[in-house]
Amino acid sequence: MRIAFILDPLGSLKAYKDSSVAMMREAQRRGHEVYAVMRGALTWRDGVVAAEATRLELFPDQREWVAELERERLPLNRFDAVLMRQDPPFDFEYIAATWLLERAEAQGARVFNRPRAVRDHNEKISITEFPQFTATTLVARDAADIDAFIDEMGDAILKPLDGMGGSSIFRVGRADPNRNVIVETLTNFGTRTIMAQRYLPEIANGDKRILLIDGEPVPHCLARIPKPGESRGNLAAGGTGVARPLSPRDREIAQTLGPILAARGLLLVGLDVIGECLTEINVTSPTCFVEIAEQSGCDVAALFLDALERQ
């Protein structure tokens, strides 16, 4: 197959742990051609969505891990699969990319995850479809509503709806002296909607990333354990990743959501679970392939390529 990966700049990828690199290496191992596309290179002209694409050769070395070969402008429907793997923030430019990728689909391109599904599933608000699995949660922008929630919970997590990697996540207690300024900053004085959730002390045991591939859960998750003094387990915030088998509750959540999300065109999904509560549904560029594979022996990239080939 000929596979295009829409990526962040190659120089910014950490090959020793990047899930997209693991996917590309596995694709090449199977004999597929691998191309890199930058989101800014997407164009529509005369009814055709195209982009400048660079064919890659990948190596096992973690420093000199890739060589860029020929580069050409190609319609996206010339590829057997197009994988949107660019990290958030999910800003207007990301939305514009999903519009262009939808036009490419109309011309016959196979895009994973489907652009409409990505656009329709905000990674924070999507959990509201499954309240039976969530902690007490509020989505609001008015300070009075958020303050009332903090007073009721006593201990809450506040976060923006478009962040990643633990950015701008605050733990706020009822008596926190910085409470007002945190709420004002996150909501931009009541003009931006945010999410508030009951604080889950089970975060001490890890924020679990559960991967769904074509609706089926990978048998091991990655529990991201906060560093001392932190309430965020995200690896980008200094958390330590520990691979673990799925618990019965993890499987219940994954097996309930998996078929629903797969039917909407979400081939790869990352569920975040703290304790027994679903906290996020990640659909843009889910990660943790490498950490799970290295610690458990479960080759997540191979499972993903199996699913992609079936599609």
C-alpha positions as CSV (number, residue, x, y, z in Angstrom):
1,M,0.0,0.0,0.0
2,R,0.9,3.6,-0.3
3,I,0.2,5.4,3.0
4,A,0.3,9.1,3.7
5,F,0.9,10.3,7.3
6,I,-0.2,13.9,8.0
7,L,2.3,14.8,10.7
8,D,4.0,17.5,12.8
9,P,7.4,18.4,11.3
10,L,9.7,15.4,11.2
11,G,12.4,17.1,13.2
12,S,10.0,17.6,16.1
13,L,9.1,13.8,16.5
14,K,10.9,11.8,19.2
15,A,11.5,8.6,17.3
16,Y,12.3,6.6,20.5
17,K,8.7,7.0,21.7
18,D,6.5,8.4,19.0
19,S,3.5,6.3,18.0
20,S,3.4,7.7,14.5
21,V,7.0,6.6,14.0
22,A,6.1,3.2,15.3
23,M,3.3,3.0,12.8
24,M,5.5,4.1,9.9
25,R,8.2,1.6,10.8
26,E,5.7,-1.2,10.9
27,A,4.2,-0.1,7.6
28,Q,7.6,-0.1,5.9
29,R,8.5,-3.5,7.5
30,R,5.4,-4.9,5.7
31,G,6.5,-3.5,2.4
32,H,4.2,-0.5,2.2
33,E,5.4,2.9,0.9
34,V,5.4,5.6,3.6
35,Y,4.9,9.3,2.9
36,A,4.9,12.4,5.1
37,V,2.5,15.3,4.5
38,M,2.5,18.6,6.5
39,R,-1.0,19.9,7.3
40,G,-0.1,23.3,5.8
41,A,0.5,21.6,2.4
42,L,-3.1,20.6,1.9
43,T,-4.7,22.3,-1.0
44,W,-8.0,22.2,-3.0
45,R,-8.0,23.2,-6.6
46,D,-10.4,22.4,-9.4
47,G,-12.2,19.9,-7.3
48,V,-9.1,18.0,-6.2
49,V,-7.5,17.9,-2.7
50,A,-3.7,17.4,-3.0
51,A,-0.6,17.9,-1.0
52,E,3.2,17.9,-1.4
53,A,4.2,14.4,-0.1
54,T,7.7,13.2,0.8
55,R,8.5,9.5,0.5
56,L,10.4,8.3,3.6
57,E,12.8,5.6,4.4
58,L,12.9,4.7,8.1
59,F,15.8,3.3,10.1
60,P,15.9,1.6,13.6
61,D,18.4,4.2,14.8
62,Q,16.7,6.6,17.2
63,R,18.7,9.7,16.2
64,E,19.2,9.3,12.5
65,W,15.8,7.6,12.1
66,V,14.5,8.8,8.7
67,A,15.7,9.8,5.2
68,E,13.6,12.0,3.0
69,L,13.5,10.7,-0.6
70,E,11.6,12.1,-3.6
71,R,8.9,14.7,-3.1
72,E,5.9,15.3,-5.3
73,R,2.5,16.9,-5.3
74,L,-0.2,14.2,-5.3
75,P,-4.0,14.0,-5.0
76,L,-4.8,12.3,-1.7
77,N,-7.0,9.8,-3.5
78,R,-3.7,8.4,-5.0
79,F,-2.9,6.9,-1.6
80,D,-4.4,3.7,-0.2
81,A,-4.7,5.3,3.2
82,V,-4.3,8.8,4.7
83,L,-3.6,9.0,8.4
84,M,-4.3,12.3,10.2
85,R,-1.7,12.2,13.0
86,Q,-1.1,15.8,13.9
87,D,-1.2,16.8,17.5
88,P,-3.7,19.3,18.9
89,P,-4.5,22.1,19.7
90,F,-7.7,21.6,17.8
91,D,-7.9,25.1,16.5
92,F,-9.4,26.6,13.4
93,E,-6.6,25.4,11.2
94,Y,-7.2,21.8,12.4
95,I,-10.9,22.2,11.6
96,A,-10.0,23.6,8.2
97,A,-7.9,20.5,7.6
98,T,-10.9,18.2,8.4
99,W,-13.0,20.1,5.8
100,L,-10.3,19.6,3.2
101,L,-9.9,15.9,4.2
102,E,-13.7,15.5,3.8
103,R,-13.5,16.8,0.3
104,A,-10.7,14.3,-0.3
105,E,-13.0,11.5,1.0
106,A,-15.6,12.6,-1.5
107,Q,-13.0,12.0,-4.3
108,G,-12.3,8.5,-3.0
109,A,-9.5,9.0,-0.4
110,R,-9.6,6.7,2.6
111,V,-8.9,8.9,5.7
112,F,-8.3,7.6,9.2
113,N,-9.7,8.7,11.5
114,R,-12.6,10.0,9.4
115,P,-12.4,13.8,9.4
116,R,-16.1,14.3,10.3
117,A,-15.8,11.9,13.2
118,V,-12.7,13.8,14.5
119,R,-14.5,17.1,14.2
120,D,-17.6,15.8,15.9
121,H,-15.8,14.3,18.9
122,N,-14.3,16.9,21.1
123,E,-11.8,14.9,23.3
124,K,-13.3,16.4,26.5
125,I,-17.0,16.8,25.8
126,S,-17.3,13.4,24.1
127,I,-17.4,11.7,27.5
128,T,-20.8,13.4,28.1
129,E,-22.4,10.8,25.8
130,F,-21.4,8.1,28.3
131,P,-22.3,9.5,31.8
132,Q,-22.6,6.0,33.3
133,F,-18.8,5.9,33.2
134,T,-17.8,9.4,34.2
135,A,-17.1,11.2,37.4
136,T,-19.3,14.2,38.3
137,T,-18.7,16.7,35.5
138,L,-19.7,20.2,34.5
139,V,-19.3,21.9,31.1
140,A,-19.8,25.7,31.5
141,R,-18.2,29.1,31.1
142,D,-20.1,31.2,33.7
143,A,-18.0,31.7,36.8
144,A,-21.0,31.3,39.1
145,D,-21.7,27.8,37.7
146,I,-18.1,26.8,38.0
147,D,-17.8,28.2,41.6
148,A,-20.9,26.4,42.6
149,F,-19.4,23.2,41.3
150,I,-16.2,23.7,43.1
151,D,-18.1,24.4,46.4
152,E,-20.2,21.3,45.9
153,M,-17.2,19.0,45.1
154,G,-14.7,20.5,47.5
155,D,-11.9,19.4,45.2
156,A,-12.1,19.7,41.4
157,I,-10.1,19.6,38.2
158,L,-10.6,22.4,35.7
159,K,-9.4,22.2,32.1
160,P,-9.8,23.8,28.7
161,L,-11.6,21.9,25.9
162,D,-8.8,22.0,23.4
163,G,-5.6,21.2,25.3
164,M,-3.4,18.2,25.3
165,G,-0.5,16.7,27.3
166,G,-1.9,18.1,30.6
167,S,-1.6,21.7,29.5
168,S,-3.6,24.3,31.5
169,I,-5.1,21.7,33.8
170,F,-5.7,23.0,37.4
171,R,-6.7,21.3,40.6
172,V,-8.8,23.7,42.6
173,G,-10.0,23.3,46.1
174,R,-12.9,25.1,47.8
175,A,-10.5,27.3,49.8
176,D,-7.9,27.8,47.1
177,P,-6.7,31.5,47.3
178,N,-6.1,31.5,43.5
179,R,-9.5,30.1,42.6
180,N,-10.9,33.2,41.1
181,V,-8.0,34.0,38.9
182,I,-7.8,30.4,37.7
183,V,-11.5,30.5,36.7
184,E,-11.1,33.9,35.1
185,T,-8.0,32.8,33.1
186,L,-9.4,29.5,31.9
187,T,-12.7,31.0,30.9
188,N,-11.2,34.2,29.6
189,F,-13.5,36.1,31.9
190,G,-16.6,34.1,31.0
191,T,-16.1,34.0,27.2
192,R,-14.6,30.4,26.9
193,T,-16.3,27.2,27.9
194,I,-14.3,24.8,30.0
195,M,-14.8,21.4,31.8
196,A,-14.8,20.8,35.5
197,Q,-14.6,17.3,37.0
198,R,-14.7,15.9,40.5
199,Y,-11.1,15.3,41.6
200,L,-10.3,11.6,41.6
201,P,-7.7,10.6,44.2
202,E,-7.2,7.4,42.2
203,I,-4.9,9.5,40.0
204,A,-2.1,8.5,42.3
205,N,-2.4,5.0,40.8
206,G,-2.2,6.4,37.3
207,D,-4.2,8.0,34.5
208,K,-4.7,5.0,32.2
209,R,-4.5,5.3,28.4
210,I,-6.6,2.5,26.9
211,L,-6.2,2.1,23.1
212,L,-9.1,1.0,20.9
213,I,-8.2,-0.3,17.4
214,D,-11.2,-0.8,15.1
215,G,-13.4,-1.0,18.2
216,E,-11.3,-3.6,20.0
217,P,-9.3,-2.8,23.1
218,V,-5.5,-3.4,23.2
219,P,-5.1,-5.9,26.1
220,H,-2.7,-3.7,28.0
221,C,-3.1,0.0,28.9
222,L,-0.4,2.5,30.0
223,A,-1.0,3.9,33.5
224,R,0.6,7.3,33.6
225,I,1.6,8.0,37.2
226,P,2.1,11.6,38.4
227,K,5.5,12.7,39.7
228,P,5.5,13.7,43.4
229,G,3.5,16.8,44.0
230,E,1.6,16.6,40.7
231,S,-2.0,15.8,40.0
232,R,-1.4,15.2,36.3
233,G,-0.2,11.9,35.0
234,N,0.4,13.0,31.5
235,L,3.9,11.9,30.2
236,A,4.4,15.4,28.9
237,A,3.9,16.7,32.4
238,G,6.5,14.4,33.8
239,G,4.4,11.3,34.5
240,T,5.9,7.8,34.5
241,G,4.2,5.2,32.2
242,V,3.6,1.7,33.5
243,A,2.0,-0.9,31.2
244,R,-0.8,-3.0,32.9
245,P,-3.4,-5.5,31.8
246,L,-6.9,-4.1,31.5
247,S,-9.0,-4.4,34.6
248,P,-12.6,-5.7,34.4
249,R,-13.9,-2.1,34.6
250,D,-11.4,-1.0,31.9
251,R,-12.8,-3.7,29.6
252,E,-16.4,-2.8,30.4
253,I,-15.8,0.8,29.3
254,A,-13.7,-0.2,26.3
255,Q,-16.1,-2.9,25.1
256,T,-19.1,-0.5,25.4
257,L,-17.5,2.4,23.6
258,G,-15.5,0.5,21.1
259,P,-18.2,-0.7,18.6
260,I,-19.9,2.7,18.8
261,L,-16.8,4.7,18.0
262,A,-15.6,2.3,15.3
263,A,-18.9,2.5,13.5
264,R,-18.5,6.3,13.3
265,G,-15.1,5.9,11.5
266,L,-12.8,6.2,14.4
267,L,-10.2,3.5,13.7
268,L,-7.9,4.5,16.6
269,V,-9.1,5.9,19.9
270,G,-7.4,6.5,23.2
271,L,-9.6,6.4,26.3
272,D,-8.4,8.0,29.4
273,V,-9.6,6.3,32.6
274,I,-8.8,7.3,36.2
275,G,-9.8,4.7,38.7
276,E,-13.1,3.5,37.3
277,C,-14.1,6.8,35.6
278,L,-13.8,7.7,31.9
279,T,-12.2,11.2,31.7
280,E,-11.4,11.8,28.0
281,I,-11.9,10.2,24.6
282,N,-8.8,11.0,22.4
283,V,-9.4,10.8,18.6
284,T,-6.8,13.2,17.0
285,S,-3.5,11.4,17.5
286,P,-3.6,8.8,20.3
287,T,-0.2,7.7,21.6
288,C,1.5,5.2,24.0
289,F,2.2,2.5,21.3
290,V,5.9,2.3,22.1
291,E,5.6,2.2,25.9
292,I,3.0,-0.5,25.9
293,A,4.9,-2.6,23.4
294,E,8.3,-2.3,25.2
295,Q,6.8,-3.2,28.6
296,S,4.2,-5.8,27.8
297,G,5.4,-7.3,24.6
298,C,2.1,-6.5,22.9
299,D,3.0,-5.0,19.5
300,V,0.5,-2.2,19.2
301,A,1.8,-0.9,15.9
302,A,1.3,-4.4,14.4
303,L,-2.2,-4.6,15.7
304,F,-2.9,-1.2,14.1
305,L,-1.5,-2.1,10.7
306,D,-3.5,-5.3,10.8
307,A,-6.6,-3.2,11.2
308,L,-5.6,-0.7,8.6
309,E,-4.9,-3.4,6.0
310,R,-8.3,-5.0,6.7
311,Q,-9.9,-1.6,6.1
